[in-house]
Amino acid sequence: MRKYQTALATVMVLLMITVACTSEEQEPGTGNDGVVAFTVKSSNPTRASDTQFDTGDAIGVFASMEENGRLASRGNYADNVKYVYSSNRFINAGAGIPLATDIGHEVSYYAVYPFMSSASSSFTFTVNEDQSTYDKYTKSDLCMATTTTSPSEAIVPLKFDHMLSRVMIDASLAGLVAGNYRIELLAYDNSVTVNMQEQSVTTQTGTTATHIKMCEDGTNHFKAILPPQYLRVSNVVAILYIGLNPAISVMVKQDIELVSGTSVELRLLRNSSGNYYLDYGGTGDSSIPKDPEVDDTPDVVNPNINIPNVQYICEISGNDVICRLDMTGIQHPETLEWLRLYGTNNPEQNIWISLDGKPKGFSIYNNADENGGNDIKTDIVFIVDNSGSMSEEANAVARDIISWSQQLVSSGLNVRFACVGYSVSGTINGATDFTDASGLSTYLNRSVGTSRTVGFYGSNASALSSAASSYRVSDECGAMAIRYADANLTFRSGANRIYVNFTDEPNQPAGKQGFSVEFFKSQSNWGTTQGTVHTVYSDTYTTFAESLYYKEFPWKISDYTGGTKFFTNSSFSGVNLSSLPVTGAMQHSYVIRFKNIAYMVGDGQQHLLTIVVYSRDGKVRGTRTYYVTFVLGS
């Protein structure tokens, strides 16, 4: 009997070990059960910008077996399969998504948090009106992720992005007793249309404000999730409830944009009249002065300088959307010294900026100060007349271009170079796209004389050559070459665009107004971000009778775009580029920053940006108005 019991015990132990091993192999989320599991990239913030997903959080996952990764509304390999967060990964809540090892191409996964039974490739998501509890708050935080991977990949990492905006309010300065009040945001837009394929959302515009109860986030701090939209000065944006007192309307000091995937930190304040309002707080960019209430911009009479075209880009800095302007240097018309500019709140102020007629506070950085940290990108295009009359200058021009480009790089500038050659036959007969100083040297040293800039070079040489066939007049036309470069070279986003036109001939557009110097006079033709044109004219004969659209002064393009001009002899002797005005303009460039433009970003409207430069002694005077359209990141 005892022997039988011993044998039975041995069998039971073996059975338990076998079951345990089988159970471990089939445990969900290990990749051993033939079902896909998902991890979260730790470097990516999750759930309303908090630090992690919580156990029990659920996502819906779609899978596409199409080679292009396209999602159908329904009928995909997987449609909204529920996965739940456990032990640092999402595991299947039911059958899960089987590994698709039998297909010959990659599989695309699309995930959405929170799980919604109604989710499809396109659906509507509405934030919770009551976000007063942590769970309701986080289930308003729409997050999406997508990745394409091998069909045999059993544990797939996902990077989730927040599609909505978080509003955080610091009420610690409002003089309220913690626990005795609550805040409700008024959201005119509380729903979005979700596009899983594009990983994007479109806010559904409403006409009636929805009350969003905010979640407490520590003492006197609150948070809520809203779709991208504006908190407008013209609207009541929040309601404050203090104890049993009547509701109090809360306004904003300025239009505030709620941007997808970002947080905005606001402070609840109370003015001397007892009214409550919201204003920017937290980590806003305090280095930029506030907008002045009174515009004391000088009146400019008889301007004597041309203010250059500016490159501009909109960036997020802290909680602020700022506009950064990059502008090349301005030269004193009498002393020829390069100006140092002083901005808002400086007793030496000599530059003023207004936007749509309202004065702006701004900070300004002078590149000549060399205090770094601005990463000014510059793309330089050499426009070279390679007609026969340039034979005396050609080798010297090429020599100096090579030397100058090497000097600019060695000085630490973030700069690239391209070159376009134009001929006496009225054609574009050579070009190389943007490259470094070494690549430019290789291009110019392929031959000698005027042939240096003849021929198309580089990886896209055939495309550049093909495009050139659309540009033709009958004689030398630098304006045509500049427009060719603008349309066909690969400029970097946000880079200062600088053209240097070397010629000894008039601009000769043969009656074509689009290739005339006058084309550059209008910003509707040549926008401010398209760059400045600097002219090097190597002929002592500069007083030819101008005939508009046929025989034009080429340096007028510099006048119209705010570039510099330099006149020298036909042998180009005693000249090097490092001493030309264009070099000083680059070395003495400026970076200008201003804010309070969030409500303008993405509105698709042209805004009037006016810059006035007026020296303390009145000897330097200039003004220019630009037409700008603000888009985040450009």
BELGI-V309990 format. One record per pair of residues at least 24 apart in sequence whose ideal C-beta (glycine too) atoms are under 10 Angstrom apart, sorted by the first residue. I is the first residue (numbers start at 1). GAP is how many residues later the second one is. Records with the same first field share a line. If there is no record, write none. Layout:
I=GAP, GAP
//
This chain:
27=60, 64
28=55, 56, 58, 59, 61, 62, 63, 64, 65, 68
29=54, 55, 57, 58, 59, 60, 61, 62, 63, 67, 125, 126
30=57, 59, 61, 124, 125
31=58, 68, 121, 122, 123, 124, 125
32=122
33=58, 59, 63, 65, 66, 121
34=62, 63, 64, 65, 67, 120
35=46, 48, 56, 57, 59, 60, 61, 62, 63, 64, 119
36=25, 27, 42, 45, 47, 54, 55, 56, 60, 61, 62, 63, 64, 71, 73, 113, 115, 117, 118, 119, 120
37=46, 49, 52, 53, 54, 55, 59, 60, 117, 118, 119
38=45, 47, 51, 52, 53, 54, 59, 71, 73, 107, 109, 117, 118, 119, 120
39=49, 50, 51, 116, 117, 118, 119
40=45, 48, 49, 50, 71, 105, 117, 118, 119, 120
41=104, 106, 116, 117, 118, 119
42=46, 115
43=116
44=99, 101, 113, 114, 115, 116, 117, 118
45=98, 115, 116, 117
46=39, 67, 92, 95, 97, 99, 112, 113, 114, 115, 116
47=38, 66, 67, 90, 91, 92, 94, 96, 113, 115
48=83, 86, 89, 90, 91, 92, 93, 94, 95, 114, 116, 118, 167, 169, 175, 176, 177, 215
49=92, 113, 117, 119, 174, 176, 212, 213, 214
50=84, 87, 88, 91, 116, 173
52=33, 36
53=31, 32, 33, 35, 36, 37, 60, 85, 90, 107
54=31, 80, 81, 84
55=29, 30, 31, 32, 33
56=28, 29, 30, 79
57=26, 27, 28, 29, 33, 56, 57, 58, 78, 81, 82
58=24, 25, 26, 27, 32, 35, 55, 56, 57, 58, 81
59=24, 25, 26, 31, 34, 52, 53, 54, 55, 56, 57, 60, 84, 85, 86, 99, 101
60=50, 51, 52, 53, 54, 55, 56, 57, 58, 59, 60, 136
61=29, 31, 35, 36, 48, 49, 50, 51, 54, 58, 84, 95, 97
62=35, 46, 47, 48, 49, 50, 57, 58, 59, 84, 134, 135
63=34, 35, 37, 44, 45, 46, 47, 48, 88, 93
64=42, 43, 44, 45, 46, 57, 82, 84, 132, 133
65=35, 38, 40, 41, 42, 43, 86
66=39, 41, 42
67=36, 37, 38, 39, 41
68=37, 40
69=36, 37, 38, 39, 40, 41, 77, 78, 79, 128
70=38, 51, 127
71=37, 39, 49, 50, 51, 75, 124, 125, 126, 127
72=48, 49, 125
73=47, 48, 49, 50, 123
74=46, 47
76=32, 34, 44, 45
77=26, 30, 31, 32, 74
78=29, 31, 32
79=40, 41, 42
80=30, 31, 32, 35, 36, 37, 38, 39, 40, 41, 43, 116
81=30, 34
82=33, 34, 35
83=28, 30, 32
84=31
85=28
89=66, 67, 68, 69
90=66, 68
97=59
99=51, 52, 53, 54, 55
100=50, 51, 52
101=49, 50, 51, 52, 53
102=49, 50
103=48, 49
104=47
105=43, 45, 46
106=41, 42, 43, 44, 45, 47
107=40, 41, 42, 43, 44, 45, 46, 49
108=38, 39, 40, 41, 89
109=36, 37, 38, 39, 40, 44, 47, 49
110=34, 35, 36, 37, 48, 86, 87, 89
111=32, 33, 34, 35, 36, 45, 47, 48, 49, 85
112=30, 31, 32, 33, 34, 48, 51, 82, 84, 87
113=25, 26, 28, 29, 30, 31, 32, 45, 47, 49, 50
114=24, 25, 26, 27, 28, 29
115=24
116=26, 78
119=75, 77
120=74, 76
121=73, 74, 75, 76, 77
122=71, 72, 73, 74, 75, 76
123=69, 70, 71, 72, 73
124=67, 68, 69, 70, 80
125=38, 39, 65, 66, 67, 68, 69, 76, 79, 102
126=64, 65, 66, 78, 84, 101
127=37, 60, 62, 63, 64, 65, 83, 85, 97, 98, 99, 100
128=62, 84, 85, 87, 96, 97
129=55, 58, 61, 81, 82, 83, 84
130=54, 81, 82, 83, 84, 85
131=53, 54, 81, 82, 83, 84, 91, 92, 93, 94, 95
132=50, 52, 80, 81, 82, 83, 84, 90, 92
133=80, 82, 83
134=81, 82, 83, 89
135=80
136=77, 79, 89
137=29, 75, 76, 77, 78, 79, 80, 86, 87, 88
138=77, 87
139=86
140=24, 26, 50, 72, 75, 84, 85, 86, 87
141=25, 84
142=50, 52, 59, 83, 85, 118
143=118
144=50, 51, 52, 54, 55, 56, 57
145=54
146=50, 51, 52, 53
161=38, 99, 100
162=63, 98, 99, 100, 101
163=29, 31, 36, 37, 38, 62, 64, 65, 97, 98
164=28, 37, 39, 61, 62, 63, 64, 65, 94, 95, 96, 97, 98
165=38, 59, 60, 61, 62, 63, 64, 92, 93, 94, 95, 96, 97, 98, 99
166=57, 58, 59, 60, 92, 95, 96, 97, 98, 99
167=45, 47, 55, 56, 57, 58, 59, 64, 70, 71, 89, 91, 96, 97, 98, 99, 111
168=46, 49, 53, 54, 55, 56, 95, 96, 97, 98, 99, 113, 114, 151
169=45, 48, 51, 52, 53, 54, 55, 69, 81, 95, 96, 97, 98, 99, 109, 112
170=47, 48, 50, 51, 52, 95, 96, 97, 98, 99, 108, 111, 112
171=48, 49, 50, 51, 69, 95, 96, 97, 98, 99, 105, 107
172=46, 47, 48, 49, 95, 96, 109
173=47, 94, 95, 96, 97, 108
174=46, 66, 68, 76, 93, 94, 95, 96, 102, 103
175=93, 94, 95, 101
176=44, 64, 66, 67, 92, 94, 100
177=43, 65, 66
178=38, 40, 41, 42, 43
179=37, 40, 41
180=61, 62, 63, 64, 65
181=39, 41, 59, 60, 61, 62, 64, 67, 87
182=31, 32, 34, 40, 57, 58, 59, 60, 61
183=29, 30, 31, 33, 39, 41, 55, 56, 57, 58, 65, 67, 85, 93, 95
184=25, 26, 27, 28, 29, 30, 38, 40, 54, 55, 56, 57, 63, 66
185=24, 25, 26, 27, 28, 29, 37, 39, 40, 41, 46, 52, 53, 54, 65, 93
186=24, 25, 26, 45, 49, 50, 51, 52, 53, 63, 64
187=24, 25, 37, 38, 39, 40, 42, 44, 50, 51, 71
188=38, 39, 41, 42, 43, 44, 47, 49
189=37, 38, 39, 40, 41, 69
190=35, 36, 37, 39
191=36
192=34, 35, 36, 37, 68
193=34
200=60
201=26, 27, 59, 60
202=25, 26
203=24, 25, 26, 55, 57
204=25
205=24
209=26, 27, 28, 30
211=27, 28, 36
212=26, 27
213=26, 28
214=24
220=48
221=44, 47
222=44, 46
223=40, 42
225=33, 38
226=32, 38
227=31, 33
228=29, 30, 31, 32, 33, 34, 374
229=27, 28, 29, 30
230=25, 26, 27, 28, 368, 369, 371, 372, 373
231=24, 25, 26, 27, 33, 35, 47, 367, 368
232=24, 367
233=44, 366
237=29, 40, 41
238=28, 30, 38, 39, 40
239=37
240=28, 30, 36
242=34
248=26, 27, 28
249=26, 27, 28
250=25, 26, 27, 28
251=24, 25, 26, 27
252=25, 26, 27, 28
253=24, 25, 26, 27, 343
254=24, 25, 26, 37, 341, 342, 343, 344, 345
255=341, 342, 343, 344, 345
256=24, 63, 65, 340, 342, 343
257=64, 340, 341, 342, 343, 344, 345, 346, 375
258=340
259=57, 62, 339, 342, 343, 373
260=372
262=54, 57, 59, 370
263=56
264=52, 54, 55, 56, 57, 334
265=53, 54
266=53
280=38, 39, 40, 315, 316, 318
281=37, 38
282=36, 37
283=34, 35, 36, 37
284=33, 34, 35, 36, 38, 311
285=30, 31, 32, 33, 34, 35, 36, 37, 78, 308, 309, 310
286=31, 32, 34
287=30, 31, 35, 76, 306, 308
288=29, 32, 34, 35, 55, 56, 72, 73, 74, 75, 304, 305, 306, 307, 308
289=54, 55, 56, 57, 71, 72, 73, 74, 304, 305, 306
290=54, 55, 70, 71, 305, 306
291=53, 62, 63, 64, 67, 68, 69, 70, 71, 303, 304, 305
292=52, 53, 60, 62, 66, 67, 68, 69
293=65, 66
294=65
295=57, 59, 62, 63, 64, 65
296=53, 56, 63
297=52, 54, 55, 56, 57, 62, 313, 314, 315, 317, 326
298=51, 52, 54, 314, 315, 316, 317, 320, 323, 325
299=313, 315, 322, 324
300=312, 313, 314, 318, 321, 322, 323, 324
301=317, 320
302=319
303=30, 309, 310, 311, 317, 318, 319, 320, 321
304=28, 29, 30, 315, 316, 317, 318
305=25, 26, 27, 28, 34, 257, 308, 309, 310, 314, 315, 316, 317, 318, 319
306=24, 25, 27, 226, 252, 253, 254, 255, 256, 257, 258, 316, 318
307=44, 255, 303, 304, 305, 306, 315, 316, 317, 318, 319
308=188, 190, 220, 223, 224, 226, 250, 253, 254, 255, 256, 277, 281, 282, 303, 314, 316
309=187, 188, 189, 211, 214, 217, 218, 219, 220, 221, 222, 223, 224, 251, 252, 253, 254, 315, 317
310=186, 218, 219, 222, 252, 280, 282, 299, 301, 314, 316, 318
311=65, 66, 67, 68, 182, 183, 184, 185, 186, 217, 218, 219, 220, 221
312=182, 216, 217, 280, 297, 314, 316, 317, 318, 322
313=180, 181, 182, 216, 317, 318, 319, 320, 321
314=283, 284, 286, 287, 288, 314, 315, 316, 317, 318, 319, 320
315=179, 278, 280, 317, 318, 319
316=282, 285, 316, 317
317=276, 278
318=277
319=276, 279
320=273, 274, 275, 276, 277, 278
321=274, 275, 276, 277, 278, 279, 280, 281, 309, 311
322=40, 41, 271, 272, 273, 274, 275, 276
323=30, 32, 37, 39, 269, 270, 271, 272, 273, 274, 277, 278, 284, 286, 305, 307
324=39, 41, 50, 170, 267, 268, 269, 270
325=28, 37, 39, 203, 265, 266, 267, 268, 269, 284, 286, 301, 303
326=39, 41, 48, 50, 51, 52, 168, 169, 170, 203, 263, 264, 265, 266
327=24, 37, 40, 169, 201, 205, 235, 258, 262, 263, 264, 265, 284
328=39, 48, 50, 168, 170, 203, 204, 206, 234, 235, 236, 254, 256, 257, 258, 259, 260, 261, 262
329=37, 38, 39, 235, 252, 253, 254, 255, 256, 257, 258, 259, 260, 261
330=232, 234, 255, 258, 259, 260, 283, 290, 292
331=233, 250, 253, 254, 257, 289
332=283, 287, 288
333=286, 287, 288, 289
334=285, 286
335=284, 285
336=245, 248
337=247, 251, 283
338=28, 29, 30, 243, 246, 247, 249, 250, 251
339=27, 29, 249, 251, 274, 276, 281
340=24, 26, 28, 29, 248, 250
341=24, 25, 247, 249, 251, 272, 274
342=24, 274
343=247, 249, 250, 251
344=250
347=269
348=267, 268
349=265, 267
350=262, 263, 264, 265, 266, 267, 270
351=239, 241, 260, 261, 262, 263, 264, 271
352=258, 259, 260, 261, 262, 271
353=239, 241, 256, 257, 258, 259
354=254, 255, 256, 257, 258, 271
355=239, 241, 242, 245, 252, 253, 254, 255, 273, 275
356=244, 249, 250, 251, 252, 253, 254
357=251, 253
358=238, 250
359=235, 251
360=232, 233, 234, 235, 236, 237, 249, 250
361=232, 233, 234, 235
362=230, 231, 232, 233
363=228, 229, 230, 231, 232
364=226, 227, 228, 229, 230
365=224, 225, 226, 227, 228
366=222, 223, 224, 225
367=46, 219, 220, 221, 222, 223, 224
368=216, 219, 220, 221, 222
369=219
370=41, 42, 217
372=40
373=218
374=40, 215, 216, 217, 219
375=39, 119, 216
376=37, 38, 39, 118, 119, 120, 210, 213, 214, 215
377=36, 37, 38, 39, 114, 115, 116, 117, 118, 119, 120
378=30, 35, 36, 37, 38, 39, 114, 117, 118, 119, 120, 153, 208, 211
379=35, 36, 37, 38, 39, 55, 106, 110, 111, 112, 113, 116, 117, 118, 119, 120, 152
380=24, 25, 28, 33, 35, 36, 37, 38, 39, 54, 60, 115, 116, 117, 118, 119, 120, 151, 154, 202, 206
381=35, 36, 37, 38, 39, 50, 52, 53, 100, 101, 103, 104, 105, 108, 110, 116, 117, 118, 119, 120, 150, 152
382=35, 36, 37, 38, 39, 50, 58, 62, 71, 103, 116, 117, 118, 119, 120, 154, 195
383=35, 36, 37, 38, 39, 48, 70, 95, 96, 97, 98, 99, 101, 102, 116, 117, 118, 119, 120, 150, 151, 152, 153, 171, 174
384=35, 36, 37, 38, 46, 60, 66, 68, 69, 70, 94, 97, 116, 117, 118, 119, 152
385=36, 37, 38, 39, 65, 68, 91, 92, 93, 96, 116, 117, 118, 119, 120, 152, 153, 169
386=34, 35, 36, 37, 38, 43, 44, 63, 64, 65, 66, 67, 68, 90, 116, 117
387=34, 35, 36, 37, 38, 39, 42, 63, 88, 89, 116, 117, 118
388=35, 36, 61, 62
389=35, 61, 87, 114, 115, 116, 149, 150, 181
390=31, 34, 59, 60, 63, 86, 112, 113, 114, 115, 148, 149, 180, 182
391=58, 59, 60, 179
392=57, 58, 112, 146, 177, 178, 179, 180, 181
393=56, 57, 109, 110, 111, 143, 145, 146, 175, 176, 177, 178, 179, 180, 182
394=50, 53, 54, 55, 56, 57, 58, 59, 108, 178
395=49, 53, 54, 55, 57, 177
396=142, 175, 176, 177, 178, 179, 180
397=47, 53, 55, 56, 103, 105, 139, 141, 175, 178, 180
398=42, 43, 45, 46, 47, 49, 50, 51, 52, 54, 55, 104
399=45, 46, 53, 173, 177, 178
400=102, 136, 172, 175, 176, 177, 178, 179, 180
401=36, 39, 40, 42, 43, 51, 52, 99, 101, 176
402=35, 36, 38, 39, 40, 41, 42, 43, 175
403=34, 38, 173, 174, 175
404=33, 36, 96, 172, 173, 174, 175, 176, 178, 179
405=30, 31, 32, 33, 34, 35, 36, 39, 172
406=30, 31, 32, 34, 35
407=30, 169, 170, 171, 176
408=29, 169, 170, 175, 178, 179
409=27, 28, 29
410=27
411=175, 176
413=173, 174, 176
414=78, 81, 82
415=80, 81, 83, 171
416=24, 73, 74, 75, 76, 79
417=24, 26, 27
418=25, 40, 46, 67, 70, 71, 72, 73, 81
419=24, 25, 33, 34, 38, 66, 70, 81
420=33, 36, 44, 48, 51, 58, 60, 61, 62, 64, 65, 68, 69, 79, 81
421=29, 30, 31, 32, 33, 34, 35, 47, 60, 81
422=31, 46, 49, 51, 53, 54, 55, 56, 57, 58, 59, 60, 62, 79, 81, 83
423=27, 30, 31, 52, 53, 54, 58
424=26, 50, 51, 52, 81, 84
425=47, 48, 49, 50, 51
426=45, 46, 47, 48, 49, 50, 51, 54, 82, 83, 84, 86, 89
427=41, 42, 44, 45, 46, 47, 49, 50, 53, 54
428=28, 36, 37, 39, 40, 41, 42, 43, 44, 49, 52, 53, 55, 56, 57, 60
429=24, 25, 26, 27, 36, 39, 52
430=24, 25, 26, 27, 31, 34, 35, 38, 51
431=24, 25, 26, 27, 29, 30, 33, 34, 36, 37, 50, 53, 54, 57, 58
432=24, 25, 26, 27, 28, 29, 32, 57
433=24, 25, 26, 27, 28, 30, 31, 52, 55, 56, 57, 58
434=24, 55, 56, 57, 58, 61
435=24
453=49
460=28, 29, 30
463=25
464=24, 25
471=41, 43, 44
472=38, 40, 43
473=34, 35, 36, 37, 38, 39, 42
474=34, 35, 36, 37, 38, 76
475=30, 31, 32, 33, 34, 35, 75, 76
476=27, 28, 29, 30, 31, 32, 78
477=26, 28, 29, 30, 31, 32, 33, 35, 38, 39, 40, 75, 77
478=24, 25, 27, 28, 29, 30, 31, 37, 39, 55, 57, 74, 76, 77, 79
479=28, 29, 30, 33, 35, 36, 37, 38, 39, 40, 41, 47, 54, 73, 75, 77, 78
480=27, 28, 29, 30, 32, 34, 35, 36, 39
481=26, 34
482=25, 33, 35, 37, 38, 44, 48, 49, 51, 72, 75, 79
483=31, 32, 36, 37, 42, 43, 47
484=31
485=46
486=40, 44, 45
491=38, 39, 40
493=36, 140, 141
494=35, 139, 140
495=34, 36
496=33, 35, 36, 89, 90, 93
497=32, 33, 34, 35, 36, 64
498=33, 34, 35, 36, 63, 65, 84, 87, 88, 91
499=31, 32, 33, 34, 35, 36, 58, 59, 62, 64, 83
500=32, 33, 34, 35, 36, 58, 63, 64, 66, 77, 80, 82, 83
501=32, 33, 34, 35, 36, 53, 54, 56, 57, 62, 64
502=32, 33, 34, 35, 36, 64, 70, 75
503=32, 33, 34, 35, 36, 51, 52
504=32, 33, 34, 35, 36, 37, 38, 50, 64, 65, 66, 68
505=32, 33, 34, 39, 46, 49
506=31, 33, 36, 38, 39, 40, 41, 44, 45, 46, 47, 48
507=28, 39, 42, 43, 44, 45, 46, 47, 48, 49, 50
508=39, 41, 42, 43, 44, 46
509=39, 40, 41, 42, 43
510=39, 40
511=37, 38, 39
512=37, 38
513=35, 36
515=34, 37
516=32, 33, 34, 36, 40, 41
517=29, 31, 32, 35, 36, 37, 38, 39, 40, 41, 42, 43
518=30, 31, 34, 38, 39, 42
519=38, 41
520=36, 37, 38, 39, 40, 41, 43
521=35, 36, 38, 39, 40
522=38
523=37, 38, 83, 101, 102, 103, 104, 105
524=82, 103
525=35
526=31, 34, 35
527=99, 100, 101, 102
528=33, 34, 81, 96, 97, 98, 99, 100
529=97, 99, 100, 105
530=31
531=30, 31, 32
532=25, 26, 28, 29, 30, 31, 32, 50, 53
533=24, 25, 26, 27, 28, 29, 30, 31, 32, 49
534=24, 27, 28, 29, 30, 31, 32, 46, 47, 48, 49, 51, 52
535=24, 28, 29, 30, 31, 32, 46, 47
536=28, 29, 30, 31, 32, 36, 39, 41, 44, 45, 46
537=28, 29, 30, 31
538=28, 29, 30, 31, 32, 33, 34, 35, 37
539=28, 29, 30, 31
540=27, 28, 29, 30
541=29
542=25
558=24
562=60, 62
597=31, 33
598=32, 34
599=31
600=28, 29, 30, 31
601=28, 29, 30, 31, 32
602=27, 28, 29, 30
603=26, 27, 28
604=25, 26, 27
605=24, 25
606=24
//
